[in-house]
């Protein structure tokens, strides 16, 4: 009777054990890849915030070249050509030409970037 169950009788295919091992290997690879993918996404969000603060700085410089001695606000940034990326917030901490300070962060990122009047970005 046992030999009846152990014979393959010409059938081809995978056993249940082999399929379980393949599923386990895929689960292990997914467990490694998913956190790494999340880290790549956060890094991309941070890069968007950094690029936006640099673009806002360029728009502020363009505004100051047209309006020397003026103080800039978020409204003037958008009139100077600055368009924020989605989920990125840029605030004007100091809107004077000599003491310009802009801050940017992405809602899903983990860093806040600040740019000063000299154009130096600090995380």
MMTF fields as JSON, N, C-alpha, C and O atoms, coordinates in Angstrom:
{
  "mmtfVersion": "1.0.0",
  "mmtfProducer": "UNKNOWN",
  "numBonds": 491,
  "numAtoms": 492,
  "numGroups": 123,
  "numChains": 1,
  "numModels": 1,
  "chainsPerModel": [1],
  "groupsPerChain": [123],
  "chainIdList": ["A"],
  "bondAtomList": [4, 2, 8, 6, 12, 10, 16, 14, 20, 18, 24, 22, 28, 26, 32, 30, 36, 34, 40, 38, 44, 42, 48, 46, 52, 50, 56, 54, 60, 58, 64, 62, 68, 66, 72, 70, 76, 74, 80, 78, 84, 82, 88, 86, 92, 90, 96, 94, 100, 98, 104, 102, 108, 106, 112, 110, 116, 114, 120, 118, 124, 122, 128, 126, 132, 130, 136, 134, 140, 138, 144, 142, 148, 146, 152, 150, 156, 154, 160, 158, 164, 162, 168, 166, 172, 170, 176, 174, 180, 178, 184, 182, 188, 186, 192, 190, 196, 194, 200, 198, 204, 202, 208, 206, 212, 210, 216, 214, 220, 218, 224, 222, 228, 226, 232, 230, 236, 234, 240, 238, 244, 242, 248, 246, 252, 250, 256, 254, 260, 258, 264, 262, 268, 266, 272, 270, 276, 274, 280, 278, 284, 282, 288, 286, 292, 290, 296, 294, 300, 298, 304, 302, 308, 306, 312, 310, 316, 314, 320, 318, 324, 322, 328, 326, 332, 330, 336, 334, 340, 338, 344, 342, 348, 346, 352, 350, 356, 354, 360, 358, 364, 362, 368, 366, 372, 370, 376, 374, 380, 378, 384, 382, 388, 386, 392, 390, 396, 394, 400, 398, 404, 402, 408, 406, 412, 410, 416, 414, 420, 418, 424, 422, 428, 426, 432, 430, 436, 434, 440, 438, 444, 442, 448, 446, 452, 450, 456, 454, 460, 458, 464, 462, 468, 466, 472, 470, 476, 474, 480, 478, 484, 482, 488, 486],
  "bondOrderList": [1, 1, 1, 1, 1, 1, 1, 1, 1, 1, 1, 1, 1, 1, 1, 1, 1, 1, 1, 1, 1, 1, 1, 1, 1, 1, 1, 1, 1, 1, 1, 1, 1, 1, 1, 1, 1, 1, 1, 1, 1, 1, 1, 1, 1, 1, 1, 1, 1, 1, 1, 1, 1, 1, 1, 1, 1, 1, 1, 1, 1, 1, 1, 1, 1, 1, 1, 1, 1, 1, 1, 1, 1, 1, 1, 1, 1, 1, 1, 1, 1, 1, 1, 1, 1, 1, 1, 1, 1, 1, 1, 1, 1, 1, 1, 1, 1, 1, 1, 1, 1, 1, 1, 1, 1, 1, 1, 1, 1, 1, 1, 1, 1, 1, 1, 1, 1, 1, 1, 1, 1, 1],
  "groupList": [{"groupName": "UNK", "atomNameList": ["N", "CA", "C", "O"], "elementList": ["N", "C", "C", "O"], "formalChargeList": [0, 0, 0, 0], "bondAtomList": [1, 0, 2, 1, 3, 2], "bondOrderList": [1, 1, 2], "singleLetterCode": "X", "chemCompType": "L-PEPTIDE LINKING"}],
  "groupTypeList": [0, 0, 0, 0, 0, 0, 0, 0, 0, 0, 0, 0, 0, 0, 0, 0, 0, 0, 0, 0, 0, 0, 0, 0, 0, 0, 0, 0, 0, 0, 0, 0, 0, 0, 0, 0, 0, 0, 0, 0, 0, 0, 0, 0, 0, 0, 0, 0, 0, 0, 0, 0, 0, 0, 0, 0, 0, 0, 0, 0, 0, 0, 0, 0, 0, 0, 0, 0, 0, 0, 0, 0, 0, 0, 0, 0, 0, 0, 0, 0, 0, 0, 0, 0, 0, 0, 0, 0, 0, 0, 0, 0, 0, 0, 0, 0, 0, 0, 0, 0, 0, 0, 0, 0, 0, 0, 0, 0, 0, 0, 0, 0, 0, 0, 0, 0, 0, 0, 0, 0, 0, 0, 0],
  "groupIdList": [1, 2, 3, 4, 5, 6, 7, 8, 9, 10, 11, 12, 13, 14, 15, 16, 17, 18, 19, 20, 21, 22, 23, 24, 25, 26, 27, 28, 29, 30, 31, 32, 33, 34, 35, 36, 37, 38, 39, 40, 41, 42, 43, 44, 45, 46, 47, 48, 49, 50, 51, 52, 53, 54, 55, 56, 57, 58, 59, 60, 61, 62, 63, 64, 65, 66, 67, 68, 69, 70, 71, 72, 73, 74, 75, 76, 77, 78, 79, 80, 81, 82, 83, 84, 85, 86, 87, 88, 89, 90, 91, 92, 93, 94, 95, 96, 97, 98, 99, 100, 101, 102, 103, 104, 105, 106, 107, 108, 109, 110, 111, 112, 113, 114, 115, 116, 117, 118, 119, 120, 121, 122, 123],
  "secStructList": [7, 2, 2, 2, 2, 2, 7, 7, 6, 6, 7, 7, 7, 7, 7, 2, 2, 2, 2, 2, 2, 2, 2, 2, 2, 2, 2, 2, 2, 2, 2, 2, 2, 2, 2, 2, 2, 2, 2, 2, 2, 2, 2, 2, 2, 2, 2, 2, 2, 2, 2, 2, 2, 2, 2, 2, 2, 2, 2, 2, 2, 2, 2, 2, 2, 2, 1, 6, 6, 7, 7, 7, 7, 2, 2, 2, 2, 2, 2, 6, 6, 7, 7, 7, 7, 6, 6, 3, 3, 3, 3, 3, 3, 3, 7, 1, 1, 6, 6, 7, 3, 3, 3, 3, 3, 3, 6, 6, 7, 1, 7, 3, 3, 3, 3, 7, 6, 6, 7, 7, 3, 3, 7],
  "xCoordList": [0.82, 0.0, 0.863, 0.544, 1.956, 2.832, 3.465, 3.603, 3.839, 4.452, 3.472, 3.9, 2.2, 1.193, 1.276, 1.141, 1.496, 1.562, 2.922, 3.002, 3.969, 5.298, 5.65, 6.616, 4.915, 5.188, 4.714, 3.651, 5.486, 5.095, 4.237, 3.517, 4.301, 3.525, 3.614, 2.618, 4.817, 5.037, 4.538, 4.576, 4.072, 3.584, 4.773, 5.7, 4.712, 5.77, 5.174, 4.008, 5.987, 5.518, 6.336, 7.298, 5.933, 6.626, 5.899, 4.676, 6.681, 6.07, 5.677, 6.099, 4.887, 4.449, 5.64, 5.679, 6.583, 7.776, 8.565, 9.0, 8.753, 9.489, 8.783, 9.446, 7.482, 6.728, 6.819, 6.911, 6.795, 6.897, 8.272, 8.383, 9.304, 10.656, 10.762, 11.367, 10.184, 10.209, 9.465, 9.947, 8.312, 7.55, 8.341, 8.331, 9.016, 9.82, 10.976, 11.276, 11.619, 12.721, 12.207, 12.845, 11.064, 10.481, 10.117, 10.313, 9.59, 9.235, 10.474, 10.428, 11.563, 12.806, 13.339, 13.765, 13.317, 13.779, 12.895, 13.401, 11.596, 10.687, 10.93, 10.872, 11.2, 11.465, 12.734, 12.845, 13.668, 14.889, 14.651, 15.161, 13.898, 13.743, 12.798, 13.048, 11.733, 10.73, 11.299, 11.073, 12.019, 12.595, 13.604, 13.691, 14.348, 15.321, 14.604, 15.056, 13.497, 12.707, 12.168, 12.163, 11.718, 11.204, 12.308, 12.054, 13.502, 14.626, 14.92, 15.247, 14.805, 15.021, 13.952, 14.247, 12.728, 11.648, 11.887, 11.727, 12.269, 12.525, 13.683, 13.641, 14.703, 15.833, 15.39, 15.87, 14.487, 13.947, 13.128, 13.213, 12.33, 11.553, 12.482, 12.232, 13.544, 14.507, 15.191, 15.433, 15.501, 16.125, 15.192, 15.639, 13.904, 12.925, 12.876, 12.792, 12.928, 12.909, 14.176, 14.114, 15.31, 16.574, 16.554, 16.985, 16.065, 15.991, 15.027, 15.281, 13.926, 12.954, 13.506, 13.228, 14.277, 14.834, 15.852, 15.972, 16.575, 17.516, 16.763, 17.171, 15.661, 14.855, 14.199, 14.103, 13.751, 13.168, 14.221, 13.925, 15.436, 16.535, 16.8, 16.999, 16.802, 17.016, 15.892, 16.146, 14.648, 13.521, 13.639, 13.306, 14.109, 14.293, 15.365, 15.21, 16.441, 17.496, 16.981, 17.336, 16.15, 15.553, 14.635, 14.604, 13.896, 13.013, 13.833, 13.487, 14.919, 15.757, 16.43, 16.661, 16.748, 17.362, 16.363, 16.748, 15.067, 14.036, 13.587, 13.168, 13.677, 13.205, 14.289, 14.147, 15.36, 16.432, 15.926, 15.181, 16.344, 15.966, 14.6, 14.201, 13.877, 12.55, 12.676, 13.736, 11.587, 11.513, 10.63, 9.559, 11.077, 10.351, 9.493, 9.875, 8.346, 7.458, 7.162, 7.641, 6.395, 6.043, 5.276, 5.403, 4.486, 3.727, 4.66, 4.457, 5.677, 6.635, 7.467, 7.888, 7.703, 8.429, 7.666, 8.251, 6.349, 5.581, 5.463, 5.4, 5.434, 5.393, 6.75, 6.831, 7.813, 9.146, 9.413, 10.516, 8.423, 8.581, 8.755, 8.895, 8.749, 8.942, 7.631, 6.593, 7.695, 6.556, 7.034, 7.973, 6.388, 6.796, 6.386, 5.362, 7.201, 6.838, 5.709, 5.465, 5.028, 3.928, 4.466, 5.485, 3.774, 4.095, 5.373, 5.878, 5.894, 7.064, 6.599, 5.876, 7.022, 6.687, 7.957, 8.933, 7.931, 9.056, 8.558, 7.549, 9.275, 8.901, 10.047, 11.217, 9.687, 10.671, 10.889, 10.003, 12.068, 12.38, 12.82, 12.417, 13.64, 14.091, 14.046, 14.75, 13.228, 13.011, 13.818, 13.547, 14.807, 15.632, 16.746, 17.124, 17.261, 18.298, 19.578, 20.204, 19.962, 21.205, 21.081, 22.055, 19.908, 19.75, 18.807, 18.176, 18.703, 17.756, 17.945, 19.063, 16.847, 16.871, 15.567, 14.48, 15.692, 14.541, 14.652, 15.746, 13.511, 13.474, 12.52, 11.465, 12.905, 12.1, 12.071, 13.065, 10.92, 10.803, 9.703, 8.773, 9.818, 8.804, 7.984, 8.529, 6.692, 5.813, 6.12, 5.811, 6.725, 7.062, 8.563, 9.015, 9.326, 10.774, 11.114, 10.232, 12.388, 12.812, 13.857, 14.471, 14.064, 15.036, 14.42, 13.526, 14.914, 14.542, 15.79, 16.847, 15.67, 16.805, 16.63, 15.53, 17.735, 17.745, 18.845, 19.956, 18.517, 19.509, 19.651, 18.658, 20.888, 21.133, 21.386, 21.314, 21.681, 21.868, 23.056, 23.087, 24.034, 25.199, 24.921, 25.744, 23.776, 23.433, 23.882, 23.872, 24.275, 24.721, 23.515, 22.732, 23.387, 22.272, 22.772, 23.815, 22.019, 22.378, 21.199, 20.058, 21.489, 20.402, 20.016, 19.119],
  "yCoordList": [-1.196, 0.0, 1.259, 2.219, 1.276, 2.442, 2.69, 3.841, 1.667, 1.851, 2.486, 3.085, 2.37, 2.98, 4.516, 5.207, 5.038, 6.484, 7.073, 8.247, 6.291, 6.815, 6.763, 7.401, 6.044, 5.996, 7.278, 7.801, 7.768, 8.985, 8.655, 9.518, 7.471, 6.997, 7.934, 8.179, 8.458, 9.273, 10.708, 11.445, 11.126, 12.49, 13.41, 13.05, 14.587, 15.569, 16.772, 17.11, 17.42, 18.609, 18.825, 18.106, 19.836, 20.174, 19.55, 19.407, 19.19, 18.693, 19.876, 21.008, 19.604, 20.655, 21.261, 22.472, 20.452, 20.935, 21.889, 22.944, 21.539, 22.412, 23.761, 24.798, 23.767, 25.015, 25.837, 27.064, 25.183, 25.907, 26.56, 27.668, 25.886, 26.453, 27.68, 28.682, 27.607, 28.753, 29.935, 31.066, 29.7, 30.777, 31.369, 32.585, 30.549, 31.036, 31.899, 32.927, 31.51, 32.299, 33.65, 34.678, 33.651, 34.911, 35.809, 37.022, 35.234, 36.027, 36.644, 37.789, 35.914, 36.438, 37.59, 38.613, 37.427, 38.501, 39.738, 40.859, 39.555, 40.689, 41.384, 42.611, 40.617, 41.211, 42.061, 43.023, 41.721, 42.512, 43.726, 44.808, 43.575, 44.626, 45.75, 46.91, 45.44, 46.458, 47.578, 48.742, 47.307, 48.434, 49.245, 50.463, 48.582, 49.284, 50.205, 51.324, 49.744, 50.558, 51.791, 52.882, 51.632, 52.756, 53.792, 54.996, 53.332, 54.259, 55.043, 56.228, 54.392, 55.089, 56.155, 57.231, 55.862, 56.844, 58.067, 59.196, 57.858, 58.984, 59.825, 61.054, 59.17, 59.904, 60.739, 61.857, 60.205, 60.964, 62.166, 63.235, 61.999, 63.115, 64.205, 65.393, 63.8, 64.779, 65.526, 66.729, 64.824, 65.455, 66.484, 67.542, 66.181, 67.137, 68.397, 69.506, 68.234, 69.394, 70.233, 71.462, 69.575, 70.294, 71.052, 72.204, 70.423, 71.091, 72.274, 73.311, 72.12, 73.203, 74.417, 75.552, 74.196, 75.346, 76.074, 77.297, 75.336, 75.963, 76.744, 77.847, 76.175, 76.878, 78.127, 79.151, 78.042, 79.215, 80.298, 81.484, 79.905, 80.861, 81.575, 82.789, 80.829, 81.423, 82.403, 83.476, 82.035, 82.943, 84.197, 85.296, 84.031, 85.187, 86.114, 87.335, 85.553, 86.381, 87.148, 88.307, 86.491, 87.171, 88.302, 89.369, 88.07, 89.112, 90.297, 91.453, 89.999, 91.073, 91.877, 93.074, 91.248, 91.994, 92.977, 94.035, 92.616, 93.531, 94.552, 95.656, 94.18, 95.047, 95.156, 94.57, 95.892, 95.991, 96.653, 97.632, 96.101, 96.648, 96.198, 96.553, 95.431, 94.965, 93.754, 93.135, 93.43, 92.233, 91.22, 91.565, 89.984, 88.958, 88.11, 87.829, 87.716, 86.784, 85.611, 85.575, 84.678, 83.515, 83.934, 83.301, 84.992, 85.475, 85.982, 85.698, 86.73, 87.229, 86.104, 86.193, 85.049, 83.898, 83.313, 83.029, 83.133, 82.548, 83.509, 83.069, 84.804, 85.751, 85.821, 86.234, 85.422, 85.394, 84.138, 83.961, 83.261, 82.063, 80.778, 79.715, 80.84, 79.625, 78.852, 79.411, 77.555, 76.652, 75.483, 74.778, 75.285, 74.216, 72.853, 72.716, 71.857, 70.479, 70.057, 70.69, 68.985, 68.532, 68.021, 67.332, 68.368, 67.986, 68.632, 68.212, 69.628, 70.361, 71.736, 72.432, 72.115, 73.415, 74.24, 73.805, 75.436, 76.366, 77.591, 78.189, 77.964, 79.149, 80.149, 79.78, 81.406, 82.497, 82.87, 83.436, 82.554, 82.896, 84.354, 85.059, 84.798, 86.191, 86.6, 86.02, 87.591, 87.956, 89.121, 89.63, 89.558, 90.666, 90.138, 88.969, 91.014, 90.591, 90.175, 89.177, 90.94, 90.64, 89.448, 88.726, 89.232, 88.155, 87.061, 86.401, 86.861, 85.897, 84.516, 84.008, 83.922, 82.583, 81.884, 82.34, 80.773, 79.984, 78.586, 78.032, 78.017, 76.673, 75.821, 76.287, 74.562, 73.662, 72.273, 71.803, 71.626, 70.227, 69.547, 70.198, 68.242, 67.423, 66.751, 66.324, 66.657, 66.1, 64.634, 64.162, 63.905, 62.51, 62.281, 61.144, 63.362, 63.259, 63.354, 63.528, 63.24, 63.313, 64.398, 64.428, 65.291, 66.367, 67.708, 67.796, 68.746, 70.129, 70.837, 70.754, 71.53, 72.219, 73.725, 74.257, 74.395, 75.847, 76.393, 75.863, 77.456, 78.112, 79.547, 80.209, 80.024, 81.391, 82.321, 81.903, 83.585, 84.601, 84.302, 84.752, 83.548, 83.192, 82.01, 81.69, 81.363, 80.208, 78.887, 77.874, 78.877, 77.641, 76.901, 77.455, 75.643, 74.811, 73.953, 73.308, 73.952, 73.103, 72.194, 72.647, 70.903, 69.975, 70.065, 69.35],
  "zCoordList": [0.0, 0.0, 0.0, -0.702, 0.776, 0.833, -0.525, -0.939, -1.203, -2.514, -3.498, -4.484, -3.258, -4.116, -4.026, -5.036, -2.824, -2.633, -3.012, -3.372, -2.937, -3.228, -4.708, -5.127, -5.484, -6.921, -7.578, -7.245, -8.488, -9.198, -10.403, -10.907, -10.85, -11.993, -13.194, -13.875, -13.451, -14.644, -14.528, -15.514, -13.356, -13.194, -12.894, -12.167, -13.471, -13.252, -12.558, -12.762, -11.731, -11.021, -9.765, -9.496, -8.997, -7.768, -6.584, -6.579, -5.598, -4.369, -3.493, -3.728, -2.509, -1.599, -0.851, -0.632, -0.471, 0.234, -0.655, -0.193, -1.905, -2.81, -2.97, -2.976, -3.095, -3.212, -1.935, -1.995, -0.788, 0.483, 0.621, 1.145, 0.161, 0.225, -0.681, -0.299, -1.866, -2.782, -2.165, -2.238, -1.566, -0.93, 0.232, 0.419, 1.007, 2.123, 1.62, 2.226, 0.546, -0.01, -0.505, -0.276, -1.177, -1.655, -0.482, -0.552, 0.595, 1.774, 2.419, 2.867, 2.472, 3.041, 2.19, 2.726, 0.873, -0.012, 0.108, 0.076, 0.244, 0.412, 1.746, 1.825, 2.786, 4.102, 4.084, 4.843, 3.243, 3.117, 2.224, 2.517, 1.155, 0.152, 0.583, 0.257, 1.296, 1.621, 2.492, 2.162, 3.578, 4.346, 3.527, 3.679, 2.677, 1.842, 0.863, 0.618, 0.307, -0.611, 0.104, -0.466, 1.336, 2.116, 2.362, 2.313, 2.619, 2.823, 1.546, 1.609, 0.387, -0.879, -1.105, -1.625, -0.719, -0.88, -0.009, -0.472, 1.248, 2.152, 1.62, 1.681, 1.103, 0.539, -0.667, -0.856, -1.472, -2.601, -2.149, -2.753, -1.088, -0.547, -0.019, -0.223, 0.654, 1.167, 0.027, 0.128, -1.048, -2.209, -2.834, -3.276, -2.871, -3.407, -2.542, -3.068, -1.232, -0.332, -0.513, -0.513, -0.664, -0.866, -2.192, -2.252, -3.242, -4.547, -4.494, -5.106, -3.766, -3.683, -2.936, -3.322, -1.88, -1.166, -2.049, -1.978, -2.868, -3.803, -4.88, -5.245, -5.391, -6.398, -5.817, -6.493, -4.572, -3.92, -3.722, -3.867, -3.395, -3.254, -4.582, -4.605, -5.675, -6.998, -7.333, -7.879, -7.006, -7.242, -6.374, -6.817, -5.149, -4.263, -4.811, -4.771, -5.315, -5.9, -7.122, -7.334, -7.911, -9.073, -8.611, -9.224, -7.541, -7.007, -6.486, -6.728, -5.771, -5.237, -6.348, -6.18, -7.477, -8.577, -9.189, -9.688, -9.146, -9.659, -8.614, -8.96, -7.339, -6.241, -5.16, -4.086, -5.429, -4.431, -3.146, -3.183, -2.03, -0.736, -0.245, 0.864, -1.04, -0.635, 0.287, 0.38, 0.961, 1.79, 1.072, 0.572, 1.025, 0.28, 1.213, 2.349, 0.719, 1.424, 0.494, -0.64, 0.964, 0.139, -1.113, -2.161, -1.005, -2.168, -3.26, -4.44, -2.866, -3.85, -4.457, -5.61, -3.686, -4.238, -5.419, -6.464, -5.248, -6.34, -7.515, -8.663, -7.252, -8.374, -9.072, -10.229, -8.38, -8.975, -9.779, -10.297, -9.892, -10.712, -9.938, -10.543, -8.619, -7.826, -7.719, -7.366, -8.028, -7.867, -7.02, -7.39, -5.893, -4.97, -5.517, -6.187, -5.218, -5.524, -4.596, -3.569, -4.966, -4.124, -2.785, -2.732, -1.724, -0.347, 0.193, 1.234, -0.485, 0.004, 0.462, -0.251, 1.659, 2.217, 2.358, 2.971, 1.783, 1.896, 2.641, 2.268, 3.701, 4.473, 4.438, 4.341, 4.518, 4.533, 5.994, 6.635, 6.518, 7.91, 8.024, 8.95, 7.09, 7.038, 5.578, 4.751, 5.249, 3.864, 3.355, 2.268, 4.113, 3.636, 2.743, 2.82, 1.901, 0.965, 1.697, 1.342, 2.713, 3.431, 4.357, 4.573, 4.903, 5.869, 5.41, 6.235, 4.113, 3.556, 4.179, 4.263, 4.609, 5.18, 4.803, 5.156, 4.084, 3.652, 4.231, 4.337, 4.606, 5.174, 4.349, 3.921, 4.133, 3.317, 3.936, 4.49, 3.835, 4.254, 3.451, 2.975, 3.306, 2.645, 3.731, 4.749, 3.526, 4.558, 4.87, 5.964, 3.922, 4.173, 4.322, 4.459, 4.294, 4.488, 5.959, 6.799, 6.268, 7.666, 7.919, 8.986, 6.946, 7.116, 6.758, 5.916, 7.412, 7.104, 6.611, 7.236, 5.494, 4.891, 5.031, 4.881, 5.322, 5.442, 4.538, 4.498, 3.817, 2.962, 3.443, 3.745, 3.512, 3.991, 2.815, 1.66, 3.109, 2.075, 1.169, 0.024, 1.666, 0.855, -0.073, -0.931, 0.093, -0.742, -0.169, -0.868, 1.088, 1.731, 2.303, 3.074, 1.91, 2.383, 3.528, 3.427, 4.615, 5.752, 6.083, 6.172, 6.265, 6.611, 8.064, 8.511]
}
